[in-house]
């Protein structure tokens, strides 16, 4: 009987020790599983306490900023400012003084795309000031896009080419804003340059331009609407030999047959006179007052 009690005591003690050992092992396994799950969640969220990435490498401080840096670097620095007294372009800092701006009005009529191609082939970028009645059908829209494809700037020359001084304030606003809307619909870009028909600006037109973030400009000289210069040879000659030609000249031409024929000679003549050509993107956009 005493031996039986002793054996029972031994078995009881061994069983208790084995049970305690199993419980400890189970707790260790649960602890390790929990740590593994936490580590896995850290990898997914990128929330490592050491600040490194999932591979243990230190994060690049410039990561995620390359697009922003490229955008800033890609924006051209203004090289010219518009003189609101004579509508010429004045150089900023050390930009070339002997330079002129080419602008084409009343387009795209019949010759706009061809003029755009000629200028492109000669390395010149111009502002093409458009009217709605030239882009209100499929052909006009295609011509507008073609001009843009040659790298030229699209400017606003109003919806219907009225004298802004002879219409109401509301109509002035509509002439400018509605054309901006149409150009943006067709091209995806809103015009930033404006030229009033006949150069007839008003207080209201300047207000609208400010609201739209646009730069308004008239011109330094142009001749192709005068009867004696509807001949291509005569036009090419006067455009280069006129006394109005000078540094920063804001040169006006139109989408006309004779101007189209004279265009190459005009550009080459300006080059022979020592002039470079101002890119529209180089012009500082700022308010021009009356």
C-alpha positions in Angstrom: 0.0 0.0 0.0 2.8 2.4 0.8 4.5 1.6 -2.5 1.4 2.4 -4.4 1.1 5.8 -2.7 4.7 6.5 -3.6 4.2 5.6 -7.3 1.1 7.7 -7.5 3.0 10.7 -6.1 5.8 10.2 -8.7 3.4 9.9 -11.6 1.5 12.9 -10.4 4.6 15.0 -10.1 5.9 14.0 -13.6 2.4 14.7 -15.1 2.3 18.1 -13.6 5.8 19.0 -14.9 4.9 17.7 -18.4 1.7 19.8 -18.5 3.5 22.9 -17.4 6.1 22.4 -20.2 3.4 22.0 -22.8 1.7 25.2 -21.7 5.0 27.2 -22.0 5.6 25.8 -25.5 2.1 26.8 -26.6 2.6 30.4 -25.2 5.9 30.7 -27.1 4.4 29.6 -30.4 1.5 32.1 -30.0 3.9 34.9 -29.2 6.1 34.2 -32.3 3.0 34.0 -34.5 1.8 37.4 -33.3 5.3 39.0 -33.9 5.3 37.5 -37.5 1.8 39.0 -38.2 2.9 42.4 -36.9 6.1 42.3 -39.1 4.0 41.4 -42.1 1.6 44.3 -41.6 4.6 46.7 -41.2 5.9 45.6 -44.6 2.5 46.3 -46.3 2.1 49.7 -44.8 5.7 50.9 -45.1 5.7 51.8 -41.5 9.1 50.4 -40.4 10.3 52.2 -37.3 13.8 52.6 -38.8 12.4 54.6 -41.7 13.7 52.2 -44.4 11.7 50.6 -47.1 10.5 47.0 -47.2 13.9 45.8 -48.5 15.7 47.5 -45.6 17.1 50.3 -47.8 17.0 53.9 -46.7 14.2 55.9 -48.6 15.3 58.3 -51.3 14.6 61.9 -50.0 13.9 63.0 -53.6 11.4 60.2 -54.3 8.0 61.4 -55.5 9.4 64.9 -56.4 10.8 64.3 -59.8 7.6 65.2 -61.7 7.3 68.5 -59.7 11.0 69.3 -60.3 10.6 68.6 -64.0 7.6 70.8 -64.3 9.4 73.7 -62.7 12.5 73.2 -64.8 10.4 72.9 -67.9 8.6 76.3 -67.5 10.3 78.9 -69.7 11.7 82.0 -67.9 10.2 85.2 -69.4 12.7 86.9 -71.6 10.6 89.8 -72.8 8.0 92.2 -71.4 5.3 94.1 -73.4 5.7 97.9 -73.5 2.1 99.1 -73.1 2.9 102.5 -74.6 4.1 101.3 -78.0 3.3 97.6 -78.0 6.9 96.6 -78.6 8.7 93.8 -76.7 11.5 94.8 -74.4 14.2 92.4 -73.3 14.6 91.2 -69.7 18.2 91.1 -68.5 20.5 89.9 -71.2 17.9 88.7 -73.8 18.7 89.8 -77.4 17.5 93.3 -78.2 17.5 92.8 -82.0 14.4 90.6 -82.0 10.9 90.9 -83.3 7.5 89.1 -82.7 5.5 87.7 -85.6 1.7 87.7 -85.3 -1.0 86.6 -87.7 -4.6 87.9 -87.4 -8.0 86.8 -88.8 -7.1 83.1 -89.0 -7.5 80.3 -89.9 -9.1 81.6 -93.1 -7.7 80.1 -96.3 -3.9 80.3 -95.8 -3.4 79.9 -92.0 -2.0 76.3 -92.0 0.3 77.0 -95.0 1.6 80.2 -93.3 2.1 78.1 -90.1 4.1 75.6 -92.0 6.3 78.3 -93.7 7.1 79.8 -90.4 7.9 76.5 -88.8 10.2 75.6 -91.7 12.0 78.9 -91.1 12.3 78.3 -87.4 9.8 81.0 -86.4 7.0 80.6 -83.8 4.2 83.1 -84.1 0.9 84.0 -82.4 -2.1 83.2 -84.6 -5.0 85.3 -83.4 -8.2 83.5 -84.3 -11.9 84.4 -84.8 -14.8 82.0 -84.1 -16.3 82.2 -87.6 -13.1 80.6 -88.9 -13.2 77.6 -86.5 -17.0 76.9 -86.3 -17.0 73.9 -88.6 -14.9 70.7 -89.0 -12.6 72.2 -91.5 -11.9 75.2 -89.3 -11.2 73.0 -86.3 -8.8 70.9 -88.3 -7.0 74.0 -89.5 -6.7 75.3 -86.0 -5.2 72.0 -84.7 -2.8 72.0 -87.7 -1.5 75.4 -86.8 -1.0 74.3 -83.2 0.8 71.1 -84.5 3.4 73.4 -86.1 4.2 74.7 -82.6 2.4 78.1 -82.9 0.5 79.9 -80.1 -3.2 80.4 -80.5 -4.4 83.9 -79.5 -7.9 85.3 -79.1 -9.2 87.8 -81.7 -12.9 87.7 -80.5 -15.8 85.7 -81.6 -17.1 87.9 -84.4 -14.5 90.6 -84.9 -16.6 93.6 -83.7 -15.3 97.0 -82.6 -15.4 96.5 -78.9 -16.0 100.2 -78.3 -19.3 99.9 -80.1 -20.9 97.1 -78.2 -22.2 96.6 -74.6 -20.0 95.5 -71.7 -21.7 92.1 -71.6 -21.1 91.6 -75.3 -17.4 92.5 -74.8 -17.1 89.8 -72.1 -18.9 87.3 -74.3 -16.7 88.1 -77.3 -13.6 87.2 -75.3 -14.7 84.5 -72.9 -16.8 82.4 -75.3 -13.9 82.3 -77.8 -11.6 81.1 -75.1 -14.1 78.4 -74.3 -14.3 77.3 -77.9 -10.5 77.2 -78.4 -10.1 75.2 -75.2 -12.8 72.8 -76.4 -11.0 72.2 -79.6 -7.4 72.3 -78.6 -7.4 71.6 -74.9 -5.6 74.9 -74.2 -7.0 78.3 -73.2 -5.6 81.3 -75.0 -3.3 83.6 -73.0 -2.9 86.4 -75.6 -5.6 88.7 -76.9 -5.8 91.3 -79.6 -8.8 93.5 -80.0 -10.2 94.0 -83.6 -9.0 97.3 -85.0 -7.0 97.7 -81.8 -10.1 99.1 -80.1 -9.7 98.1 -76.5 -12.1 99.2 -73.7 -12.0 99.4 -69.9 -14.2 96.4 -69.8 -12.0 94.4 -72.2 -9.0 95.0 -69.9 -11.0 93.8 -66.9 -12.0 90.6 -68.7 -8.4 90.0 -69.7 -7.3 90.3 -66.1 -10.0 87.9 -64.9 -8.9 85.4 -67.6 -5.2 85.8 -66.9 -4.5 87.1 -70.4 -2.1 89.6 -71.9 -3.6 92.0 -74.4 -1.6 93.6 -77.2 -2.0 95.7 -80.2 0.9 96.0 -82.7 3.9 98.0 -83.8 3.2 98.0 -87.6 1.5 96.2 -90.4 0.5 97.0 -94.0 -1.2 94.1 -95.7 -4.7 95.6 -95.5 -3.7 98.6 -97.5 -4.5 98.5 -101.2 -1.0 99.3 -102.4 0.4 96.4 -100.4 -1.9 93.6 -101.6 0.9 92.8 -104.0 3.3 90.2 -102.5 6.5 91.8 -103.7 5.5 95.3 -102.5 4.4 93.9 -99.1 7.7 92.0 -98.6 9.6 95.1 -99.4 7.8 97.5 -97.1 7.7 95.1 -94.2 11.5 95.0 -94.0 12.3 98.5 -95.1 9.7 100.5 -93.0 10.9 103.0 -90.5 8.7 101.3 -87.9 10.9 98.2 -87.9 13.1 98.2 -84.8 14.1 96.2 -81.8 11.2 94.4 -80.2 8.8 95.2 -83.1 5.4 93.6 -82.7 4.7 92.8 -86.4 1.2 92.3 -87.6 0.2 90.3 -90.7 -3.1 88.7 -91.8 -4.3 85.4 -93.2 -4.3 86.7 -96.8 -3.2 85.3 -100.2 -0.6 88.0 -100.8 0.7 87.9 -97.3 1.1 84.1 -97.6 3.1 84.6 -100.8 5.3 87.3 -99.3 5.9 85.5 -95.9 9.1 83.7 -96.7 10.7 86.8 -98.2 9.6 88.8 -95.2 11.1 86.4 -92.7 14.3 86.1 -94.7 14.5 89.8 -95.1 14.2 90.3 -91.3 17.0 87.8 -90.8 19.2 89.7 -93.3 18.6 92.8 -91.2 20.0 91.1 -88.2 16.8 90.3 -86.3 16.0 87.2 -84.3 12.4 86.0 -83.5 10.7 86.2 -80.1 9.0 83.0 -79.0 5.5 83.7 -77.6 6.4 81.5 -74.6 9.2 84.0 -73.8 6.8 86.9 -73.2 5.9 87.8 -69.6 2.2 87.6 -68.9 1.2 90.7 -67.0 -1.7 93.1 -67.0 -1.6 95.8 -69.6 -3.6 98.9 -68.6 -5.2 101.5 -70.8 
